[in-house]
């Protein structure tokens, strides 16, 4: 599952993960909370952009992890200061991919996350 407010980013993630055989569910983060919760619960890997949550980013990532502890969390963001990356890792991120990214870098991060993620419905 990819959760990013930018439609362009969501489309790029979908296209770049297609070679891995991933089924990608796209969410902007503006959808109904119950719908987002259902999708998070089904995902094996969550590719997320925490920047819109500002100072709440770490707490938001922890909420996502709590909603589906089996899913691997991959943060894909332009906000990659040392403090931000440490906060993402503290919240349970398996990897942090800096925007803009090379397709191979995103594929590598998601493939590694899939290898460690728990059983799920198979969506990314």
LINKABEL-V728948 format. One record per pair of residues at least 12 apart in sequence whose ideal C-beta (glycine too) atoms are under 10 Angstrom apart, sorted by the first residue. I is the first residue (numbers start at 1). J is the second residue. D is the distance in Angstrom with one decimal. If there is no record, write none. Layout:
I/J/D ; I/J/D
This chain:
1/13/9.7 ; 1/22/9.7 ; 1/23/9.3 ; 1/24/7.2 ; 1/25/4.5 ; 1/26/7.9 ; 1/27/6.6 ; 1/36/9.2 ; 1/39/5.5 ; 1/40/6.7 ; 1/41/9.9 ; 1/42/7.6 ; 1/43/4.0 ; 1/44/8.6 ; 1/45/7.3 ; 1/46/5.4 ; 1/47/7.0 ; 1/48/8.4 ; 1/64/9.7 ; 1/68/9.3 ; 1/71/8.1 ; 1/120/9.9 ; 1/121/10.0 ; 1/123/5.7 ; 1/124/6.3 ; 2/14/7.0 ; 2/17/8.3 ; 2/22/9.7 ; 2/24/5.9 ; 2/25/7.3 ; 2/26/5.5 ; 2/27/7.1 ; 2/28/9.7 ; 2/43/9.4 ; 2/45/9.2 ; 2/46/8.0 ; 2/47/4.4 ; 2/48/7.5 ; 2/49/8.6 ; 2/74/9.3 ; 2/76/8.0 ; 2/110/9.8 ; 2/123/9.9 ; 2/124/7.5 ; 3/25/9.0 ; 3/26/8.3 ; 3/27/4.8 ; 3/28/7.7 ; 3/29/5.5 ; 3/31/9.4 ; 3/36/7.5 ; 3/39/8.3 ; 3/40/8.0 ; 3/43/9.3 ; 3/46/6.6 ; 3/47/7.3 ; 3/48/4.6 ; 3/49/6.9 ; 3/50/9.2 ; 3/52/9.9 ; 3/60/9.8 ; 3/64/7.9 ; 3/76/9.7 ; 4/26/8.1 ; 4/27/8.1 ; 4/28/7.2 ; 4/29/7.4 ; 4/47/7.6 ; 4/48/7.0 ; 4/49/4.1 ; 4/50/9.8 ; 4/51/9.3 ; 4/52/8.8 ; 4/76/7.1 ; 4/77/9.0 ; 4/99/9.5 ; 5/27/9.5 ; 5/28/5.3 ; 5/29/5.6 ; 5/30/7.3 ; 5/49/6.8 ; 5/51/8.7 ; 5/52/5.6 ; 6/28/8.2 ; 6/49/7.4 ; 6/52/9.8 ; 6/99/9.4 ; 7/26/8.0 ; 7/28/7.2 ; 9/26/9.5 ; 9/28/10.0 ; 9/47/9.3 ; 9/49/6.9 ; 9/76/7.5 ; 9/77/9.9 ; 9/99/7.6 ; 9/100/9.6 ; 9/101/9.9 ; 10/24/8.1 ; 10/25/9.6 ; 10/26/4.2 ; 10/27/7.9 ; 10/28/7.4 ; 10/47/9.1 ; 10/49/9.5 ; 11/24/9.6 ; 11/26/7.8 ; 12/76/9.6 ; 12/99/9.8 ; 12/100/9.2 ; 12/101/8.8 ; 12/103/8.2 ; 12/106/8.4 ; 13/26/7.9 ; 13/47/5.6 ; 13/49/9.9 ; 13/74/9.7 ; 13/76/7.2 ; 13/97/9.9 ; 13/101/9.5 ; 13/103/9.7 ; 13/106/6.9 ; 13/110/8.6 ; 13/124/8.5 ; 14/26/6.5 ; 14/47/9.9 ; 14/124/9.1 ; 15/103/8.4 ; 16/101/8.6 ; 16/102/9.4 ; 16/103/4.4 ; 16/104/8.7 ; 16/105/9.5 ; 16/106/5.4 ; 16/107/6.3 ; 16/110/8.7 ; 17/45/9.0 ; 17/47/8.1 ; 17/103/9.1 ; 17/106/7.3 ; 17/107/6.8 ; 17/110/5.9 ; 17/111/9.3 ; 17/114/9.8 ; 17/124/5.9 ; 18/107/9.9 ; 19/103/8.7 ; 19/107/6.9 ; 20/45/9.9 ; 20/106/9.7 ; 20/107/6.0 ; 20/110/6.4 ; 20/111/6.1 ; 20/114/7.5 ; 20/124/7.8 ; 21/114/9.6 ; 21/122/9.3 ; 21/124/9.4 ; 22/44/8.9 ; 22/45/7.8 ; 22/47/9.6 ; 22/107/9.4 ; 22/110/7.0 ; 22/111/9.4 ; 22/114/7.9 ; 22/122/8.4 ; 22/123/7.8 ; 22/124/3.9 ; 23/42/9.9 ; 23/43/9.8 ; 23/44/9.6 ; 23/121/8.6 ; 23/122/6.2 ; 23/123/5.0 ; 23/124/6.5 ; 24/43/9.8 ; 24/45/9.5 ; 24/47/8.3 ; 24/110/9.7 ; 24/123/7.2 ; 24/124/5.3 ; 25/38/9.9 ; 25/39/5.3 ; 25/40/9.5 ; 25/42/7.6 ; 25/43/7.1 ; 25/46/9.9 ; 25/121/9.6 ; 25/123/5.1 ; 25/124/7.7 ; 26/39/9.4 ; 26/47/9.9 ; 27/39/6.1 ; 27/40/8.7 ; 27/43/10.0 ; 27/46/9.8 ; 27/48/9.3 ; 28/52/9.8 ; 29/48/8.7 ; 29/49/8.2 ; 29/52/6.7 ; 29/53/8.8 ; 29/60/9.4 ; 30/52/9.8 ; 36/64/9.2 ; 36/67/8.8 ; 37/63/9.8 ; 37/64/9.7 ; 37/67/6.0 ; 37/68/9.1 ; 38/67/9.8 ; 39/67/9.8 ; 39/68/9.5 ; 39/121/9.6 ; 39/123/7.5 ; 40/63/9.1 ; 40/64/6.0 ; 40/65/9.5 ; 40/66/9.7 ; 40/67/4.7 ; 40/68/5.2 ; 40/71/7.2 ; 40/123/10.0 ; 41/67/6.2 ; 41/68/5.3 ; 41/70/9.4 ; 41/71/8.5 ; 41/120/8.6 ; 41/121/8.5 ; 42/68/8.0 ; 42/71/8.9 ; 42/120/6.5 ; 42/121/4.1 ; 42/122/8.4 ; 42/123/5.4 ; 43/64/9.3 ; 43/67/9.5 ; 43/68/6.2 ; 43/70/9.0 ; 43/71/4.9 ; 43/72/9.0 ; 43/73/9.7 ; 43/117/8.5 ; 43/120/6.2 ; 43/121/7.4 ; 43/122/8.9 ; 43/123/5.1 ; 43/124/6.8 ; 44/68/8.9 ; 44/70/7.5 ; 44/71/5.8 ; 44/72/7.0 ; 44/110/9.7 ; 44/113/8.0 ; 44/114/6.2 ; 44/116/9.8 ; 44/117/4.3 ; 44/118/7.4 ; 44/119/7.8 ; 44/120/3.8 ; 44/121/7.4 ; 44/122/6.2 ; 44/123/6.7 ; 44/124/6.4 ; 45/71/6.2 ; 45/72/4.9 ; 45/73/7.8 ; 45/74/6.1 ; 45/94/8.3 ; 45/95/10.0 ; 45/109/9.0 ; 45/110/5.7 ; 45/111/9.4 ; 45/112/9.6 ; 45/113/4.6 ; 45/114/5.8 ; 45/116/9.4 ; 45/117/5.7 ; 45/120/8.5 ; 45/122/9.9 ; 45/123/8.3 ; 45/124/4.7 ; 46/61/9.0 ; 46/64/5.9 ; 46/65/8.5 ; 46/67/9.2 ; 46/68/7.4 ; 46/71/5.3 ; 46/72/7.2 ; 46/73/5.1 ; 46/74/6.9 ; 46/75/9.1 ; 46/92/9.9 ; 46/93/9.4 ; 46/94/9.6 ; 46/113/8.7 ; 46/117/9.4 ; 46/123/9.7 ; 46/124/8.4 ; 47/72/9.5 ; 47/73/8.5 ; 47/74/4.9 ; 47/75/8.1 ; 47/76/5.4 ; 47/95/9.7 ; 47/97/8.2 ; 47/106/7.8 ; 47/109/8.3 ; 47/110/6.8 ; 47/113/8.5 ; 47/124/7.0 ; 48/60/8.5 ; 48/61/7.2 ; 48/64/6.7 ; 48/73/6.8 ; 48/74/7.3 ; 48/75/6.0 ; 48/76/7.0 ; 48/77/8.3 ; 48/88/9.4 ; 48/93/8.6 ; 49/75/7.6 ; 49/76/6.0 ; 49/77/5.3 ; 49/78/8.6 ; 49/79/8.8 ; 49/99/8.1 ; 50/64/9.1 ; 50/73/9.8 ; 50/75/6.1 ; 50/76/9.3 ; 50/77/6.2 ; 50/79/7.5 ; 50/84/8.3 ; 50/87/8.6 ; 50/88/6.8 ; 50/91/8.3 ; 50/93/8.8 ; 50/96/9.8 ; 51/75/9.5 ; 51/77/5.4 ; 51/78/6.9 ; 51/79/4.8 ; 51/84/8.7 ; 51/99/9.2 ; 52/77/9.9 ; 54/79/9.4 ; 55/87/9.7 ; 57/75/8.9 ; 57/77/8.7 ; 57/79/7.9 ; 57/84/7.4 ; 57/87/6.6 ; 57/88/7.5 ; 57/91/7.9 ; 58/84/8.9 ; 58/86/9.3 ; 58/87/4.3 ; 58/88/7.3 ; 58/89/9.7 ; 58/90/6.4 ; 58/91/4.8 ; 58/92/9.7 ; 58/93/9.8 ; 59/87/9.6 ; 59/91/7.8 ; 60/91/8.1 ; 61/73/6.5 ; 61/75/7.3 ; 61/87/8.0 ; 61/88/6.4 ; 61/89/9.7 ; 61/90/8.7 ; 61/91/3.5 ; 61/92/6.5 ; 61/93/6.6 ; 62/90/8.6 ; 62/91/4.9 ; 62/92/6.9 ; 63/91/9.1 ; 64/91/8.3 ; 64/92/8.4 ; 64/93/9.9 ; 65/91/6.6 ; 65/92/4.3 ; 65/93/8.8 ; 66/92/9.2 ; 68/117/9.5 ; 68/118/8.7 ; 68/120/7.6 ; 69/92/8.5 ; 69/118/7.7 ; 70/117/6.5 ; 70/118/3.0 ; 70/119/6.8 ; 70/120/6.0 ; 71/92/9.6 ; 71/94/9.5 ; 71/113/8.6 ; 71/117/5.9 ; 71/118/7.2 ; 71/120/6.4 ; 71/123/9.5 ; 71/124/9.5 ; 72/92/8.9 ; 72/93/8.8 ; 72/94/4.6 ; 72/95/8.3 ; 72/109/9.3 ; 72/110/8.4 ; 72/112/8.2 ; 72/113/3.5 ; 72/114/7.1 ; 72/115/8.7 ; 72/116/5.7 ; 72/117/4.1 ; 72/118/8.4 ; 72/120/9.6 ; 72/124/9.5 ; 73/88/8.2 ; 73/89/9.8 ; 73/91/7.5 ; 73/92/5.4 ; 73/93/4.8 ; 73/94/5.8 ; 73/95/8.4 ; 73/96/9.7 ; 73/113/7.7 ; 73/117/9.4 ; 74/88/9.7 ; 74/93/6.9 ; 74/94/6.0 ; 74/95/5.1 ; 74/96/7.8 ; 74/97/6.4 ; 74/106/8.1 ; 74/109/5.1 ; 74/110/6.1 ; 74/112/8.8 ; 74/113/5.3 ; 74/114/9.9 ; 74/124/9.2 ; 75/87/9.7 ; 75/88/4.6 ; 75/89/8.8 ; 75/91/8.6 ; 75/92/9.8 ; 75/93/4.6 ; 75/94/8.8 ; 75/95/7.3 ; 75/96/4.7 ; 75/97/7.0 ; 75/98/9.5 ; 75/109/9.2 ; 76/93/10.0 ; 76/95/9.0 ; 76/96/7.9 ; 76/97/4.6 ; 76/98/8.2 ; 76/99/6.3 ; 76/101/6.8 ; 76/105/9.7 ; 76/106/6.9 ; 76/109/8.1 ; 76/110/9.6 ; 77/93/9.9 ; 77/96/7.2 ; 77/97/7.8 ; 77/98/7.2 ; 77/99/6.0 ; 77/101/9.9 ; 78/98/6.9 ; 78/99/4.2 ; 78/100/7.8 ; 78/101/9.8 ; 79/96/9.6 ; 79/98/9.0 ; 79/99/8.7 ; 80/96/6.5 ; 80/97/8.9 ; 80/98/4.6 ; 80/99/8.2 ; 84/96/8.3 ; 85/98/9.1 ; 93/109/9.9 ; 93/113/9.6 ; 94/109/7.6 ; 94/110/9.5 ; 94/112/7.1 ; 94/113/4.9 ; 94/115/10.0 ; 94/116/6.6 ; 94/117/8.4 ; 95/108/8.5 ; 95/109/4.2 ; 95/110/8.5 ; 95/112/6.7 ; 95/113/6.6 ; 96/109/8.3 ; 97/109/5.1 ; 97/110/8.8 ; 110/124/6.4
